């Protein structure tokens, strides 16, 4: 994993997830929902993350969310 995470960003745990009763998976980045996995996609995710340690889990969630940031997100802070 050293080659993938050269800057040790995965240790900071940006990503988290919650599983609903019907096995849908809600993925969060800094506590903001960025993706919902349903059906086979959610089952595949849960099987991968089941035995993963913290850094591996962060990498799995980063890969699943993909390229969701494009630089045009609004900052909700008042200026």
C-alpha positions as CSV (number, residue, x, y, z in Angstrom):
1,X,0.0,0.0,0.0
2,X,3.0,2.3,0.3
3,X,3.1,2.9,-3.5
4,X,-0.6,3.9,-3.5
5,X,-0.6,6.1,-0.4
6,X,2.8,7.9,-0.6
7,X,1.5,11.0,1.3
8,X,-0.2,8.9,4.0
9,X,-3.6,10.5,3.3
10,X,-5.6,7.3,3.9
11,X,-4.6,7.4,7.6
12,X,-6.7,10.6,8.0
13,X,-10.0,8.7,7.4
14,X,-11.8,11.1,5.1
15,X,-14.4,8.5,4.1
16,X,-17.1,6.7,6.1
17,X,-20.2,4.7,5.3
18,X,-23.5,3.6,6.7
19,X,-25.6,0.6,5.8
20,X,-29.4,0.9,5.8
21,X,-31.9,-1.9,6.7
22,X,-32.4,-2.8,3.1
23,X,-28.6,-3.1,2.6
24,X,-28.1,0.1,0.7
25,X,-24.7,1.7,1.4
26,X,-24.3,5.4,1.9
27,X,-20.8,6.7,1.4
28,X,-19.6,9.9,3.0
29,X,-16.6,12.2,2.5
30,X,-16.0,14.5,5.5
31,X,-19.6,13.6,6.7
32,X,-21.1,14.7,3.3
33,X,-22.9,12.0,1.4
34,X,-21.2,11.5,-2.0
35,X,-22.6,8.2,-3.2
36,X,-25.3,5.5,-2.6
37,X,-24.6,1.9,-3.5
38,X,-27.6,-0.4,-4.1
39,X,-28.1,-4.0,-5.1
40,X,-25.1,-6.0,-6.3
41,X,-22.9,-3.0,-6.1
42,X,-23.6,-2.7,-2.4
43,X,-23.1,-6.4,-1.8
44,X,-19.8,-6.3,-3.6
45,X,-18.7,-3.3,-1.5
46,X,-19.7,-4.9,1.8
47,X,-17.9,-8.1,1.0
48,X,-14.7,-6.2,0.2
49,X,-14.8,-4.0,3.3
50,X,-15.8,-6.7,5.7
51,X,-12.2,-7.8,6.6
52,X,-10.3,-4.6,5.6
53,X,-8.3,-2.7,8.1
54,X,-8.7,1.1,8.4
55,X,-6.4,2.1,5.5
56,X,-7.6,-0.6,3.2
57,X,-11.2,0.5,3.9
58,X,-10.3,4.1,3.1
59,X,-8.8,3.0,-0.2
60,X,-11.8,0.9,-1.1
61,X,-14.2,3.8,-0.4
62,X,-12.0,6.2,-2.4
63,X,-12.0,3.9,-5.4
64,X,-15.8,3.3,-5.2
65,X,-16.6,7.0,-5.0
66,X,-14.3,7.6,-8.0
67,X,-13.8,11.1,-9.3
68,X,-16.7,12.9,-7.6
69,X,-14.8,16.2,-7.0
70,X,-14.4,18.5,-10.0
71,X,-13.5,21.8,-8.3
72,X,-16.9,23.4,-8.7
73,X,-18.5,22.4,-5.4
74,X,-20.1,25.2,-3.5
75,X,-18.7,26.1,-0.1
76,X,-21.6,26.5,2.3
77,X,-19.7,28.8,4.6
78,X,-20.9,32.4,4.9
79,X,-18.3,34.9,4.1
